[in-house]
Amino acid sequence: MKQPPLEESIRKESKETVLIIREREALEIKQLEEACAAEIEEFREKAEAKGQMKIEKELSRLENKGILERKKLNLCGLDDFMSRMVKEAVRIMRTDPRYKTFLLARVRDAVGGIRAGIEVYLKKEDLVFEKEIMEIVREAGRNSDAAIHEDSAIQWGGCTIRDESDGRIFNNTIERIYYRKSPMIRREIVKILNEGGFSF
């Protein structure tokens, strides 16, 4: 049986309306999916860029740390090198006749400024200079109150002189002289090494 034209028209219009609504829904869903995909891609790109920045920052920090560690290692090597060179220089110096002159001059300098009560401390091997040291003390007019002692704390040489009357100590050990001059020595060694192509 044929449907009345009005009913058929309503059905047709309803179908078209449903079809239009479905097409709109499909379009809106597609647009939402595209917007979501764009947001996800933007978030991914931002996260990737942020992650890359963090990685680069961390790599830069590690590179700087590596450079500092290498410099520290070089400086430790420099310290070892300096220590070996100084010990060798001291060993050679102690066999040089000028060492005795140096030692006696240090005693003479200190004794001249002490009124009374002189104590001279020497490395064990330097006790052989006792006679010359006592002669210097006698020349200064302080023979009666002078004493010479071995000092095991003096490793390289030189002397320590104690003024008993004023409580002053004149530290003329090679260790002390080296300690005072070591920054200058270090600069000179670094300069020589840098000129030779070794970098820090």
C-alpha positions in Angstrom: 0.0 0.0 0.0 1.3 3.3 -1.0 2.0 5.8 1.7 0.3 9.2 1.7 2.4 11.9 0.1 2.6 13.9 3.4 3.9 10.9 5.4 6.4 10.1 2.6 7.5 13.7 2.5 8.1 13.7 6.3 10.0 10.4 6.1 12.1 11.7 3.3 12.8 15.0 5.1 13.6 13.1 8.3 16.0 10.9 6.5 17.7 13.9 4.9 17.8 15.6 8.3 19.3 12.5 10.0 21.8 12.3 7.1 22.7 15.9 7.5 23.1 15.5 11.3 25.2 12.4 10.8 27.4 14.2 8.3 27.8 17.2 10.7 28.6 14.7 13.5 31.1 13.0 11.4 32.6 16.4 10.4 32.7 17.6 14.0 34.3 14.3 15.1 36.8 14.6 12.4 37.6 18.2 13.4 37.8 17.2 17.1 40.2 14.3 16.1 42.3 16.7 14.0 42.4 19.3 16.8 43.3 16.5 19.3 46.0 15.2 17.0 47.3 18.8 16.5 47.4 19.4 20.3 49.1 16.0 20.9 51.6 16.8 18.2 52.2 20.3 19.6 52.6 18.8 23.1 55.0 16.1 21.7 57.0 18.8 19.9 57.2 20.9 23.1 58.1 18.0 25.3 60.7 16.9 22.7 62.2 20.4 22.5 62.2 20.7 26.3 63.7 17.2 26.6 66.3 18.1 24.0 67.1 21.4 25.9 67.5 19.4 29.1 69.7 16.8 27.4 71.9 19.6 25.8 72.1 21.4 29.2 73.1 18.1 30.9 75.6 17.3 28.1 77.1 20.8 28.5 77.3 20.4 32.3 79.0 17.0 31.9 81.4 18.4 29.3 82.3 21.2 31.6 82.7 18.8 34.5 84.9 16.6 32.2 87.1 19.7 31.3 87.4 20.5 35.0 88.3 17.0 35.9 90.9 16.9 33.1 92.3 20.2 34.4 92.3 18.8 38.0 94.1 15.7 36.7 96.6 17.8 34.9 97.2 19.9 38.0 97.6 16.8 40.1 100.1 15.6 37.5 101.8 19.0 37.7 101.9 18.8 41.5 103.5 15.3 41.3 105.9 16.6 38.6 106.9 19.6 40.7 107.3 17.5 43.8 109.6 15.1 42.0 111.6 18.0 40.5 112.0 19.8 43.8 113.1 16.6 45.6 115.7 16.0 42.8 116.8 19.7 43.0 117.2 19.4 46.8 119.2 16.2 46.5 121.5 17.9 44.0 121.6 21.1 46.0 122.7 19.3 49.2 125.8 17.9 47.4 126.7 21.4 46.1 129.4 23.3 48.1 127.1 26.4 48.0 124.6 24.6 50.3 127.0 25.1 53.3 127.4 28.8 52.4 123.6 29.1 52.2 123.1 27.4 55.6 125.7 29.4 57.4 124.4 32.7 55.9 120.9 31.9 57.2 122.3 31.3 60.7 124.4 34.5 60.5 121.3 36.5 59.4 119.2 35.3 62.3 121.9 35.3 65.0 122.6 39.0 64.3 119.1 40.0 65.5 118.9 37.8 68.7 120.0 39.2 72.0 120.4 36.0 74.0 119.2 32.3 74.1 119.8 30.9 70.6 118.7 27.4 69.6 119.6 26.1 66.1 117.7 23.1 64.7 119.2 21.2 61.8 118.6 18.1 59.7 120.7 15.2 61.1 123.1 15.3 58.1 123.7 19.0 58.7 125.0 18.5 62.2 128.5 18.2 60.6 128.4 22.1 60.4 128.1 22.5 64.1 131.6 23.9 64.5 131.1 26.6 61.8 127.7 27.5 63.3 129.1 27.9 66.8 131.9 30.1 65.3 129.2 32.3 63.8 127.4 32.5 67.2 130.8 33.3 68.9 131.4 36.1 66.4 128.0 37.6 67.3 129.1 37.5 71.0 126.5 34.9 72.1 128.5 31.8 72.6 127.4 31.0 76.2 123.7 30.7 75.5 123.7 28.8 72.1 122.6 25.2 71.5 122.4 23.1 68.3 119.8 20.3 68.0 118.7 17.7 65.5 115.2 18.2 64.1 113.7 15.2 62.3 110.9 17.5 61.0 113.4 19.1 58.7 113.3 16.8 55.6 115.1 18.8 52.9 117.6 21.0 54.8 118.2 24.5 56.0 117.6 25.4 59.6 115.2 26.7 62.2 116.5 29.2 64.7 114.7 29.9 68.0 115.1 33.2 69.9 114.5 32.1 73.5 114.5 35.7 74.8 111.7 37.0 72.5 110.1 33.7 71.5 110.7 34.3 67.8 111.3 31.5 65.3 113.3 32.0 62.2 112.3 29.3 59.8 114.9 29.1 57.1 114.3 25.5 56.1 114.3 24.7 52.4 110.7 23.4 52.9 109.6 26.8 54.1 111.4 28.6 51.3 109.8 26.3 48.8 106.4 26.9 50.3 106.8 30.6 50.0 108.1 30.4 46.5 105.9 27.6 45.2 103.2 29.8 43.5 105.9 31.6 41.5 107.6 28.2 40.7 104.2 26.8 39.7 103.5 29.8 37.4 107.0 29.4 35.7 106.5 25.6 35.2 103.0 26.2 33.7 104.4 28.9 31.5 107.2 26.6 30.3 104.8 23.7 29.7 102.3 26.0 27.8 105.1 27.3 25.6 105.9 23.6 24.9 102.3 22.9 23.7 101.0 21.3 26.9 97.6 22.8 27.8 95.7 23.0 31.1 
